[in-house]
Amino acid sequence: MSVFATATGIGSWPGTSPRQAAEIVVGELAGTLAHLVELPARGVGADLIGRAGALLIDVALDTVPRGYRITARPGKVTRRAKNLLDEDLDALEEAWETAGLRGSGRPVKVQAPGPLTLAAELELSNGHRAVTDPGALRDLAASLAEGIAEHRATLSRRLDTPVVVQFDEPSLPAAVAGRLAGVTALPPVPPVDAAVASGLLDGCVHAGGTDVLVHSCAPDLPWKLLQQSAVGAVAVDATSLRPADLDGIAEFVDSGRTVVLGVLATTAPARTPSVEQVAQAVAAVTDRIGFPRAVLADRIGLTPACGLAGATPGWARTAIELVCKAAEAIAADVDAV
């Protein structure tokens, strides 16, 4: 069974307290796949791209009106990103120790922006996206790969447990399809060649270890690219799947890999669904694809539809409780067959 064929969270979490967030996430997900939380409400250096400032090797970031820019030398933004990440790691280690999980062998997940999304969202000194410069794109991917390998090793040592990696790639579909907007109407951002994108992604996947997940809530995922890559699992928003996605999921799972379905809203719905309703939502997707029941337990994982940074603390906790209980219910149902 894949390490990702279970319940987990995408990564982001509401609030600004790393200790409180870590206690909840470890408490609820320790029996499945707990993760290092991201708390973007803390501001600069705490969001998806800002966190990369703490991970990249020999690449520094600064802020600009539209987000972040690559800069010549580390400054306050890079230092802040590193400090925030250190706080998160300390909080996770404390929660892990308190739960008695050191040396348990239970895996924990870390998240980072994927190479295409990182290059799409970072500016060069001339104001253009880094993805428009092949050299910058290549250097960023190499820096990210080195940084995530170091980050993973550090956390594994601190927790004395296996660490798996998730690369967030919300910009991947737009990058390879040529849909990224430029800084002006002209010139447009050219598409990244699929073979180049796959190679950059694979470089980061190999640095991430044997179990690497790519997450994207964006529509029109390039399933052919993902199928040809070394990625072991893909996480998607199950509420926005199109017929082409269902075909892509089927082929991906048939290749022996895992798909993680985001089945719960990221903000509180008018009525909280029951565990049975969540499990039924998963079955509705898998039935459309035609999976046998046994595949549910071996190759399908569950998460909320995306990150929970915009949720209330109450709903964030409820959401991960529900995906955990639904995963248990599905596994019990399969075992009973």
FIFI-608121 format. One line per field, with one value per residue (C-alpha): residue number from 1; residue in three letters; x, y, z negated. Coordinates in Angstrom, 3 decimals. Last residue first. Layout:
REM residues N
seq: (NUM	...)
type: (ALA	...)
xx: (X	...)
yy: (Y	...)
zz: (Z	...)
REM end
This chain:
REM residues 337
seq: (337	336	335	334	333	332	331	330	329	328	327	326	325	324	323	322	321	320	319	318	317	316	315	314	313	312	311	310	309	308	307	306	305	304	303	302	301	300	299	298	297	296	295	294	293	292	291	290	289	288	287	286	285	284	283	282	281	280	279	278	277	276	275	274	273	272	271	270	269	268	267	266	265	264	263	262	261	260	259	258	257	256	255	254	253	252	251	250	249	248	247	246	245	244	243	242	241	240	239	238	237	236	235	234	233	232	231	230	229	228	227	226	225	224	223	222	221	220	219	218	217	216	215	214	213	212	211	210	209	208	207	206	205	204	203	202	201	200	199	198	197	196	195	194	193	192	191	190	189	188	187	186	185	184	183	182	181	180	179	178	177	176	175	174	173	172	171	170	169	168	167	166	165	164	163	162	161	160	159	158	157	156	155	154	153	152	151	150	149	148	147	146	145	144	143	142	141	140	139	138	137	136	135	134	133	132	131	130	129	128	127	126	125	124	123	122	121	120	119	118	117	116	115	114	113	112	111	110	109	108	107	106	105	104	103	102	101	100	99	98	97	96	95	94	93	92	91	90	89	88	87	86	85	84	83	82	81	80	79	78	77	76	75	74	73	72	71	70	69	68	67	66	65	64	63	62	61	60	59	58	57	56	55	54	53	52	51	50	49	48	47	46	45	44	43	42	41	40	39	38	37	36	35	34	33	32	31	30	29	28	27	26	25	24	23	22	21	20	19	18	17	16	15	14	13	12	11	10	9	8	7	6	5	4	3	2	1)
type: (VAL	ALA	ASP	VAL	ASP	ALA	ALA	ILE	ALA	GLU	ALA	ALA	LYS	CYS	VAL	LEU	GLU	ILE	ALA	THR	ARG	ALA	TRP	GLY	PRO	THR	ALA	GLY	ALA	LEU	GLY	CYS	ALA	PRO	THR	LEU	GLY	ILE	ARG	ASP	ALA	LEU	VAL	ALA	ARG	PRO	PHE	GLY	ILE	ARG	ASP	THR	VAL	ALA	ALA	VAL	ALA	GLN	ALA	VAL	GLN	GLU	VAL	SER	PRO	THR	ARG	ALA	PRO	ALA	THR	THR	ALA	LEU	VAL	GLY	LEU	VAL	VAL	THR	ARG	GLY	SER	ASP	VAL	PHE	GLU	ALA	ILE	GLY	ASP	LEU	ASP	ALA	PRO	ARG	LEU	SER	THR	ALA	ASP	VAL	ALA	VAL	ALA	GLY	VAL	ALA	SER	GLN	GLN	LEU	LEU	LYS	TRP	PRO	LEU	ASP	PRO	ALA	CYS	SER	HIS	VAL	LEU	VAL	ASP	THR	GLY	GLY	ALA	HIS	VAL	CYS	GLY	ASP	LEU	LEU	GLY	SER	ALA	VAL	ALA	ALA	ASP	VAL	PRO	PRO	VAL	PRO	PRO	LEU	ALA	THR	VAL	GLY	ALA	LEU	ARG	GLY	ALA	VAL	ALA	ALA	PRO	LEU	SER	PRO	GLU	ASP	PHE	GLN	VAL	VAL	VAL	PRO	THR	ASP	LEU	ARG	ARG	SER	LEU	THR	ALA	ARG	HIS	GLU	ALA	ILE	GLY	GLU	ALA	LEU	SER	ALA	ALA	LEU	ASP	ARG	LEU	ALA	GLY	PRO	ASP	THR	VAL	ALA	ARG	HIS	GLY	ASN	SER	LEU	GLU	LEU	GLU	ALA	ALA	LEU	THR	LEU	PRO	GLY	PRO	ALA	GLN	VAL	LYS	VAL	PRO	ARG	GLY	SER	GLY	ARG	LEU	GLY	ALA	THR	GLU	TRP	ALA	GLU	GLU	LEU	ALA	ASP	LEU	ASP	GLU	ASP	LEU	LEU	ASN	LYS	ALA	ARG	ARG	THR	VAL	LYS	GLY	PRO	ARG	ALA	THR	ILE	ARG	TYR	GLY	ARG	PRO	VAL	THR	ASP	LEU	ALA	VAL	ASP	ILE	LEU	LEU	ALA	GLY	ALA	ARG	GLY	ILE	LEU	ASP	ALA	GLY	VAL	GLY	ARG	ALA	PRO	LEU	GLU	VAL	LEU	HIS	ALA	LEU	THR	GLY	ALA	LEU	GLU	GLY	VAL	VAL	ILE	GLU	ALA	ALA	GLN	ARG	PRO	SER	THR	GLY	PRO	TRP	SER	GLY	ILE	GLY	THR	ALA	THR	ALA	PHE	VAL	SER	MET)
xx: (-15.861	-15.489	-11.940	-13.180	-15.823	-13.302	-10.909	-13.694	-14.790	-11.218	-10.693	-14.008	-12.928	-9.650	-11.290	-13.884	-11.392	-9.344	-12.354	-13.550	-10.212	-10.178	-13.853	-13.236	-10.144	-12.192	-11.137	-9.104	-5.778	-7.332	-5.380	-7.187	-10.141	-9.783	-7.777	-8.293	-6.021	-6.703	-4.275	-4.478	-7.721	-9.860	-8.145	-9.793	-13.198	-12.528	-12.038	-14.504	-13.612	-17.144	-17.293	-14.114	-15.620	-18.980	-17.195	-15.258	-18.451	-20.039	-17.206	-17.823	-21.560	-20.941	-18.677	-21.498	-21.492	-21.503	-24.337	-23.943	-20.426	-17.354	-14.437	-11.961	-14.765	-14.201	-13.381	-9.809	-8.879	-5.348	-4.311	-1.731	0.605	0.632	0.451	-3.289	-3.589	-2.161	-4.200	-7.439	-6.576	-5.918	-9.216	-11.039	-9.200	-10.292	-13.918	-13.617	-12.782	-13.722	-15.076	-12.269	-9.669	-6.476	-3.500	-1.007	1.162	4.468	5.918	8.685	7.195	5.602	2.154	2.502	3.238	0.329	-1.900	-1.334	-3.879	-6.731	-8.127	-6.000	-6.157	-2.602	-0.633	2.413	3.321	6.747	7.614	11.064	13.078	12.463	15.659	14.396	11.119	12.945	14.883	11.737	9.903	12.659	12.685	8.903	8.831	11.564	9.726	6.457	8.034	7.247	4.647	5.580	4.699	2.934	4.838	2.820	-0.160	2.257	3.902	3.105	0.062	0.533	-1.643	1.131	-0.223	2.861	2.853	-0.936	-1.168	1.815	0.690	-1.024	2.045	2.479	5.277	4.613	7.470	7.692	9.581	10.434	10.898	13.527	11.696	14.765	16.668	13.729	13.211	16.795	16.874	13.699	14.965	18.319	16.645	14.183	17.012	18.981	15.908	14.866	18.289	18.268	14.754	15.716	18.828	16.891	14.187	16.774	18.609	15.443	14.285	10.509	9.816	11.523	8.532	9.475	10.204	13.713	15.285	13.522	10.123	8.997	5.494	6.038	9.453	8.016	4.996	7.205	9.680	7.045	6.259	7.123	5.291	6.392	4.759	5.231	5.727	4.951	8.089	7.462	10.959	9.547	5.776	5.064	2.333	4.293	7.411	5.561	3.933	7.338	8.927	6.054	6.369	10.140	9.745	7.130	9.259	12.271	10.118	9.164	12.797	13.878	11.171	12.066	15.747	14.885	12.646	15.151	17.968	19.817	21.888	21.370	17.582	14.896	11.568	8.443	4.826	3.235	4.324	7.862	9.278	12.769	14.099	17.515	19.030	22.187	20.123	16.352	14.445	13.821	12.943	10.708	8.438	7.599	6.176	3.615	2.928	4.893	7.708	5.637	2.420	1.614	-1.757	0.199	0.423	1.936	1.694	4.184	2.120	0.479	-0.196	-2.511	-2.464	-0.841	-3.467	-5.795	-3.334	-0.486	-2.644	-4.145	-0.878	0.914	-1.692	-1.499	2.292	2.474	0.178	-0.789	-4.250	-5.685	-3.807	-1.908	-0.597	-2.789	-4.082	-3.888	-5.943	-4.575	-3.274	-0.309	2.113	1.238	0.000)
yy: (-7.800	-6.847	-5.601	-3.164	-1.770	-1.444	0.454	2.777	3.457	4.167	6.592	8.267	8.600	10.256	12.497	13.576	14.384	16.380	18.486	18.898	20.365	22.845	23.589	24.627	26.673	28.615	27.949	30.171	28.477	25.042	23.904	22.092	19.755	18.242	15.041	11.370	8.686	6.145	3.417	0.485	0.971	2.176	-0.209	-3.150	-1.868	-2.309	0.998	1.947	5.603	6.781	4.366	5.908	9.373	8.406	6.133	9.113	11.123	8.107	8.011	11.681	11.047	8.112	10.238	12.733	16.077	19.348	21.568	25.081	24.201	25.272	26.350	24.125	21.877	18.158	15.507	16.179	12.860	11.499	9.453	6.716	4.823	1.329	2.290	1.545	4.381	6.884	5.505	5.767	9.222	10.492	9.109	10.745	14.005	14.010	13.613	16.652	16.755	19.872	18.358	15.805	18.531	16.673	15.007	13.092	10.198	8.522	11.189	9.835	11.504	9.954	9.739	13.284	14.611	12.662	13.866	17.544	18.808	20.685	22.287	23.648	22.018	20.739	18.438	16.398	13.623	12.108	8.821	7.402	10.500	14.207	14.710	12.259	14.187	17.502	16.260	14.605	17.922	19.574	16.721	16.697	20.445	20.163	17.300	19.251	22.332	25.377	27.496	31.024	33.910	36.506	39.515	41.652	42.232	43.339	41.557	38.290	36.114	32.374	30.386	28.754	25.224	23.967	26.866	27.007	23.347	23.598	26.770	25.004	22.780	22.044	19.539	17.074	15.247	12.218	12.027	8.776	8.990	9.960	13.269	15.513	13.317	13.015	16.765	17.543	14.970	16.365	19.938	18.965	17.106	19.975	22.481	20.540	20.029	23.661	24.918	22.651	23.770	27.407	26.994	25.341	27.987	30.764	29.292	28.781	32.375	32.848	30.741	33.415	35.669	39.077	42.056	42.732	41.520	38.178	37.584	34.468	33.033	30.997	29.786	28.472	26.979	25.117	23.901	22.647	24.728	22.920	20.609	18.270	14.982	12.732	8.986	6.765	4.744	5.033	6.357	9.508	9.165	9.533	12.132	14.651	13.994	14.583	17.739	19.101	18.184	19.814	23.026	23.197	22.598	25.342	27.825	26.963	27.565	30.990	31.890	30.729	32.772	35.823	35.545	35.266	38.322	40.287	39.928	37.168	38.229	38.876	38.899	36.719	38.511	37.875	39.021	41.543	44.657	43.293	41.213	39.768	36.278	34.613	31.760	29.955	26.956	27.398	26.144	29.152	31.453	28.680	29.515	32.770	30.915	28.909	31.541	32.089	34.310	37.482	37.136	35.202	34.296	31.941	29.288	26.179	22.967	20.105	17.044	14.048	10.952	8.320	7.412	10.706	12.613	14.027	14.642	15.542	18.102	19.492	19.803	21.212	23.944	25.002	25.115	26.921	29.723	32.132	31.035	28.821	25.857	25.182	21.699	19.489	17.416	13.650	10.488	7.248	5.865	8.284	5.788	3.496	0.000)
zz: (-1.129	-4.786	-4.297	-1.642	-4.006	-6.806	-4.518	-3.363	-6.950	-8.058	-5.168	-6.053	-9.682	-8.707	-6.108	-8.688	-11.432	-8.924	-8.032	-11.621	-12.682	-9.824	-10.439	-14.024	-13.230	-10.681	-7.132	-4.818	-5.570	-5.005	-1.950	0.847	1.415	-2.073	-1.940	-1.095	0.368	3.119	4.217	1.799	-0.126	2.753	5.170	3.413	4.482	8.172	9.990	12.707	13.176	12.478	9.546	8.122	8.119	6.600	4.123	2.778	2.339	0.655	-1.891	-2.647	-3.008	-5.347	-7.545	-7.849	-6.115	-8.073	-6.876	-5.505	-4.433	-6.431	-4.282	-2.433	-1.204	-1.600	1.025	2.089	3.686	3.387	6.412	5.972	8.302	9.753	13.434	13.334	10.822	13.306	16.195	14.220	12.908	16.419	17.706	14.809	15.434	19.090	17.961	15.662	11.965	9.978	6.759	6.529	5.962	6.813	5.121	7.294	6.155	6.988	9.263	11.506	14.569	17.654	16.068	14.750	18.237	19.715	16.910	17.650	15.089	16.737	13.584	10.728	7.293	7.662	5.397	6.370	3.926	3.361	1.670	2.511	1.680	2.210	4.195	6.826	7.015	7.406	10.416	11.732	11.721	13.709	16.220	16.557	17.174	19.813	21.551	21.412	22.996	20.887	22.609	23.710	21.375	23.490	24.867	24.717	22.422	19.716	16.787	18.558	17.945	17.690	20.085	22.116	21.628	19.776	17.314	16.935	15.922	13.525	11.731	8.809	8.308	4.603	4.074	1.271	-0.418	-2.696	-5.985	-7.766	-11.557	-14.107	-14.638	-14.521	-12.077	-9.697	-9.941	-8.974	-6.172	-4.611	-4.772	-3.221	-0.354	0.040	0.354	2.939	5.093	4.681	5.748	8.795	9.746	9.304	11.446	14.284	14.312	14.139	17.109	19.118	18.485	18.885	15.782	13.679	14.320	15.663	13.438	14.775	11.509	11.973	10.476	8.634	9.185	12.352	11.212	7.944	9.685	12.147	9.499	7.047	3.980	0.762	-1.629	-4.412	-5.357	-8.388	-8.361	-11.373	-12.093	-15.817	-16.552	-18.090	-18.146	-21.864	-21.286	-23.344	-21.267	-17.996	-19.375	-20.427	-17.096	-15.220	-17.220	-16.744	-13.002	-12.710	-14.629	-12.432	-9.361	-10.664	-11.350	-7.886	-6.174	-8.273	-7.359	-3.660	-3.870	-5.972	-3.471	-1.642	1.379	5.077	5.157	6.660	6.434	4.394	4.571	6.952	5.048	4.575	1.715	1.466	2.043	1.870	3.882	2.707	1.537	1.509	-1.526	-3.764	-0.867	0.414	-2.513	-0.778	2.198	0.225	-2.437	-5.650	-4.398	-4.423	-6.395	-9.574	-8.027	-5.745	-8.490	-6.911	-8.940	-8.905	-8.124	-9.774	-7.679	-9.191	-12.876	-13.829	-11.851	-14.514	-17.349	-15.022	-13.226	-16.416	-18.346	-15.300	-14.870	-18.510	-18.438	-15.107	-16.321	-13.521	-12.500	-9.800	-8.286	-5.077	-4.361	-2.174	-5.049	-5.368	-5.108	-3.660	-0.404	-0.501	-2.071	0.830	0.000)
REM end
